[in-house]
Amino acid sequence: MIDNTMNPFLIFISACLINNILLIKFLGLCSFFGLSSSIKNSVGMSLAVIFVTIMATVVSWIIFHLVLVPLNLVFLRTATFILTIATLVQIEEMFIKKYLPPLYKAMGIYLPLITTNCAILAVAFLNIDYNLNLLNSIAHGFGVGVGYTLAIILFAGLRERLMTAPIPKALQGYPVAFFLASLMSLAFLGFKGLFGL
Amino acid sequence: MSKSNKPGISAPGTAAFLYGVLKGNPVLVLMIGLCPVLAVSTSIFNAVGMSIAVAFVLIGSNVIISLVRKRTPGEIRIPVFIIIISTFVTIVDYVIRAYSPELYRQLGVFIPLIVVNCIVIGRGEAFAYKNTVKLSFLDGIGTSIGFFIVLFVIGLLRQLFGKGELLGKVIFSKPALIMILPPGGFITIGVLMGILTYYNLKKSKV
């Protein structure tokens, strides 16, 4: 479990490897299976996820601790977070399109998909459940983003290899992808205990 | 289905109800809403709790979206859906926290995350925004049942093989722990999908 007594580096490692958002926590799976058919797609999506997770972490932390808690409106957190993240993604999309065209080319079409990626919203909720301070929240968000990248790119590489493998007809496509995910998840379970986490 | 025999619910009602259960099964056919299915299906208790929570949000938001559909301009419909859905999610969140702290602890962050569950917003956009309140209500029930069946079967299999007990009775004295760990979730749903594809292939050949 992640908490405030750990230093930011340990939180990063824990979020990235030991509690990998895709393979151990089962969050953001729609994009994991939907966008992992080629490495190129998964790289674009990963960039977008890292970028938005960090921004969403900062903004949701500020809104929760400086607006919702003082005003005693904690029950509005679900609605507030999802609307904030949706707005944030829109603003980011416009900003990147105008000022960073190469980056927009790499991750542009994936940005709108991020709004409904549960990994992002989950980070915002988990930061509050774990009661993390701002610095630790950012470390947590960054770790989740990097963990997402690691898992989806490895998975896409393996799936590209599977294209040419002789697989029984009934298992082609998604069923075999699930078996693959299961084996990767097993491998990530092996990180448990690293640095005593 | 007994629903179709009631007066006032005609063929489109039955079709709306059955679509979500079979042909448009949200999990096995459309591949959406996977996260909660894999994450909370470690026992039957969790599976039933999650299904009820999703059913409440789905049916409620379908009905309200359908009620306001004529007053909602197309450009802002998604934010409107999100507000409606998150209202229902907040209700569910607080009700579970008050009445079943054990379930709340088990489901954790997956309760507020119903708000980004593709099934709920998907049915709102694809069905409730275009259809009457009655049909949307039936569609909500049908989709919820489809979701429940898949979640229940996976929960049953994982509890049976992972914990080795069913309804308090010990069935396997040495259960395969891996089934309640994350890899077991992926394997179970992969096997179920494989079986489903196998039968579909066989049926299309005959």
Contacts between the chains, C-beta under 8 A, distances in Angstrom:
chain1	res1	chain2	res2	distance
A	23	B	182	6.4
A	24	B	182	5.2
A	25	B	39	7.2
A	26	B	34	7.9
A	26	B	35	5.3
A	26	B	38	4.5
A	26	B	39	3.8
A	26	B	182	6.7
A	26	B	185	6.8
A	27	B	35	5.6
A	27	B	39	7.6
A	27	B	113	7.6
A	28	B	35	7.1
A	29	B	34	4.3
A	29	B	35	5.0
A	29	B	38	6.7
A	30	B	31	7.6
A	30	B	32	6.3
A	30	B	34	6.1
A	30	B	35	7.4
A	30	B	118	6.0
A	33	B	31	6.6
A	33	B	34	7.2
A	34	B	31	7.7
A	75	B	90	6.0
A	75	B	94	6.9
A	76	B	90	7.6
A	77	B	112	7.6
A	78	B	86	4.7
A	78	B	89	5.3
A	78	B	90	5.2
A	78	B	93	6.9
A	78	B	112	4.9
A	78	B	115	5.5
A	79	B	82	7.7
A	79	B	83	6.3
A	79	B	86	4.0
A	79	B	87	7.0
A	79	B	90	6.9
A	79	B	115	8.0
A	82	B	82	5.6
A	82	B	86	5.9
A	82	B	115	5.4
A	82	B	116	6.8
A	83	B	79	7.1
A	83	B	82	6.6
A	83	B	83	7.6
A	86	B	79	7.2
A	86	B	82	7.0
A	115	B	116	7.9
A	116	B	116	5.1
A	116	B	118	6.3
A	116	B	121	7.0
A	117	B	116	7.5
A	118	B	35	5.5
A	118	B	113	5.0
A	118	B	116	4.8
A	118	B	117	7.7
A	121	B	112	7.7
A	121	B	113	6.2
A	121	B	115	7.3
A	121	B	116	5.4
A	122	B	109	5.5
A	122	B	113	6.0
A	125	B	109	4.9
A	125	B	112	5.5
A	125	B	113	7.2
A	126	B	109	6.0
A	129	B	108	7.5
A	129	B	109	6.5
A	169	B	197	7.8
A	169	B	201	6.1
A	170	B	194	5.3
A	170	B	195	7.8
A	170	B	197	4.5
A	170	B	198	3.8
A	170	B	201	5.9
A	171	B	190	7.9
A	171	B	194	4.9
A	171	B	197	7.3
A	172	B	197	8.0
A	173	B	197	8.0
A	174	B	31	6.6
A	174	B	190	7.8
A	174	B	193	5.7
A	175	B	190	4.8
A	175	B	191	7.5
A	175	B	193	4.5
A	175	B	194	4.0
A	175	B	197	6.5
A	176	B	190	7.3
A	177	B	190	7.7
A	178	B	186	4.9
A	178	B	187	7.2
A	178	B	189	5.5
A	178	B	190	3.1
A	178	B	193	6.7
A	179	B	186	7.2
A	179	B	187	6.6
A	179	B	190	4.8
A	181	B	186	4.5
A	181	B	190	8.0
A	182	B	183	4.4
A	182	B	184	7.6
A	182	B	185	7.9
A	182	B	186	3.6
A	182	B	187	4.5
A	182	B	190	6.7
A	183	B	183	7.3
A	185	B	182	4.7
A	185	B	183	4.4
A	185	B	186	5.9
A	186	B	178	7.7
A	186	B	183	4.5
A	189	B	181	6.6
A	189	B	182	7.1
A	189	B	183	7.0
